[in-house]
Amino acid sequence: MENKDSLVRDAHVLLHPIRFRIAELLAEKPMHINEIAKAMGEERRLVSYHLLTLEEYGFVSSKYEISEHPKSRGKAIRKYWVNGKIEEVTSELKKKL
């Protein structure tokens, strides 16, 4: 972790209740936005906003892939997953607490 200020900023981003729940879901398996919104019972627009924030700060990554789901077969959908930064930040936080 580069410095205390970035740790505080990253903790603030990650520990928002909705973003934290999204991260928990994505830690279980990569998902697309509709799956996340449905699992959380939240509006897609709200989930999208928080996914963008998580991605902007490096907690999640995404890529487009072609859907195999019957309702959206052949369409490009964006799949999201968590990366190592979540563990890095939570590990640093535990050391400080």
ABEGO torsion letter per residue (X at the ends): XABAAAAAAAAAAAABAAAAAAAAAAAABBBBAAAAAAAAGBBAAAAAAAAAAAAAAGABBBBBBBBABAAABGBBBBBBBBBAAAAAAAAAAAAAX
